[in-house]
Amino acid sequence: MTPTPQTIEQEYAAKRPKSRALYERATGLMPSGAAHDGRVFSPFPFYVDRADGARKWDVDGHEYLDCWSGHGALVLGHNHPAVVRAITEQVKRGTHYSACSELEIRWAELIRECVPGAERVRFTMTGTETTALAIRVARAATGRTKIIKFQGHFHGIHDAVVAAVRDPFEIPVSAGVPPEVLRATVVARPNRIDEVAKLLDEHEVAAVILEPAAGRSMVVPTNPTFLRELRELTSRRNVILIFDEVVTGFRLAAGGAQEYFGVTADLTCLAKAVAGGLPGAALVGRADLLDSISFKGDAKRDRTQRVADQGTYSGTPLVAAAGVAALEILKTGEVQKHINRLGDRIRDGLNAVLATRQVHGCVYGHASVFRMFLGATKQELGLDTWQLDEARLERGMGAVGPKLHLAMLNNGVDYNRGTANGWLNGAMTDADIDRIVDAFDRSLTRLKEDGALERIA
Ligand SMILES: Cc1ncc(COP(=O)(O)O)c(C=O)c1O
């Protein structure tokens, strides 16, 4: 007879023999046994067999409500019928034409309809590629080299943006980046307009880039007042303002964070939701900036001053078909209204559980994005007054974070473990939110039994 599992980890492992076997097969084959840093964890990751709507199922037969939602890309949920139909029809007509198609035009038109300031659209494939292109365009337009990024903000993994992503901020998030490249990135702390103004005095800056709603989706929120001040400051100094809306685009509202906060950037980086869950992305923004990519018919200018950009998969018909199908739905803003309401419900519900169970913690966020935090209240984190305790917000829950994630998995809920962020999707219902709240309640009880909550203050 198998002994009753004692700890949350043992329970997790005992119930997933097939995932364990797959992980053993993957180890030594792929770095860390996986394709993405964020998907590996101890004791081993679970392997998913299929997904549908708000849910996914692992190879051992467990069902999860999926609050990771395709790393945030699946604003409509898994396998939305309109997206599936569009992809299925398109795949029979070809996936890559090595040529233009009408689909890419429709896709660009929809983006322009939704996103404030999207006078031009350039398709790319990933968020990383898009923030790199935005920076290149800004440098070409201004003739300046340096960029300002914010501590704790993530813009992908190319060289210009690996600085100050995670604590300790003085160590870039990746090895292998030349120091001279790192020196071109100036780091500011979030929400301090005077600090940005001083850095603009001290450096020749081409662009300021940020995640408009919060660093790493919902770790250190951005004060909307700061966002407005930053817009004014950068306009006054003729510095390009780049919004990284890879997560927030089409999620906070049809027009993303720009519509939600009423602030328009010069350049906006879109990925994830823009392509309906397929690998597709876009740089959008001011015509005069994006036209630096255009051929102008002047051979000398086109060869020496044009911003070069091309990608094998940029704007290809299969991805465009998914993007068009998704944006035709997302453009109305109805899905966002639904998931934003569910966002309020889940934050209220999870906070009520913390209060009832007398667990020291809070759940915060914007719209359909929530972040769980055990060990400090909203007041202690300064979330209500914008006197943010950034160090604590960045540190997160410490050792209890992975335990909470395993307990939630054991209770049928997945989310982004690294930041304890959840992203809701349009397939979710009020009943699903109740189930997630219930899973949180049961997980906290389990954490208490495990003694894990004694370590949080
Ligand atoms: C805000 C933000 N920017 C950029 C990226 C990078 O996008 P990608 O993974 O498509 O390269 C991500 C990925 O999660 C992100 O969250």
The ligand as a Tripos MOL2 file, in Angstrom:
@<TRIPOS>MOLECULE
LIG
   16    16     1     0     0
SMALL
NO_CHARGES

@<TRIPOS>ATOM
      1 C1          5.8940   42.5850  -20.8540 C.3       1 LIG1
      2 C2          6.5980   41.5990  -21.7380 C.ar      1 LIG1
      3 N1          7.3920   42.0450  -22.7190 N.ar      1 LIG1
      4 C3          8.0310   41.2210  -23.5470 C.ar      1 LIG1
      5 C4          7.9010   39.8550  -23.4110 C.ar      1 LIG1
      6 C5          8.6330   38.9380  -24.3410 C.3       1 LIG1
      7 O1          7.7350   38.3700  -25.2290 O.3       1 LIG1
      8 P1          8.0980   37.0070  -25.9720 P.3       1 LIG1
      9 O2          8.1340   35.9380  -24.9430 O.co2     1 LIG1
     10 O3          7.0040   36.8410  -26.9910 O.co2     1 LIG1
     11 O4          9.4170   37.2150  -26.6180 O.co2     1 LIG1
     12 C6          7.0790   39.3300  -22.4160 C.ar      1 LIG1
     13 C7          6.9190   37.8740  -22.2480 C.2       1 LIG1
     14 O5          6.3180   37.3720  -21.3340 O.2       1 LIG1
     15 C8          6.4120   40.2220  -21.5420 C.ar      1 LIG1
     16 O6          5.6240   39.7740  -20.5480 O.3       1 LIG1
@<TRIPOS>BOND
     1     1     2 1
     2     2     3 ar
     3     2    15 ar
     4     3     4 ar
     5     4     5 ar
     6     5     6 1
     7     5    12 ar
     8     6     7 1
     9     7     8 1
    10     8     9 2
    11     8    10 1
    12     8    11 1
    13    12    13 1
    14    12    15 ar
    15    13    14 2
    16    15    16 1
@<TRIPOS>SUBSTRUCTURE
     1 LIG1         1 GROUP 0 **** ****
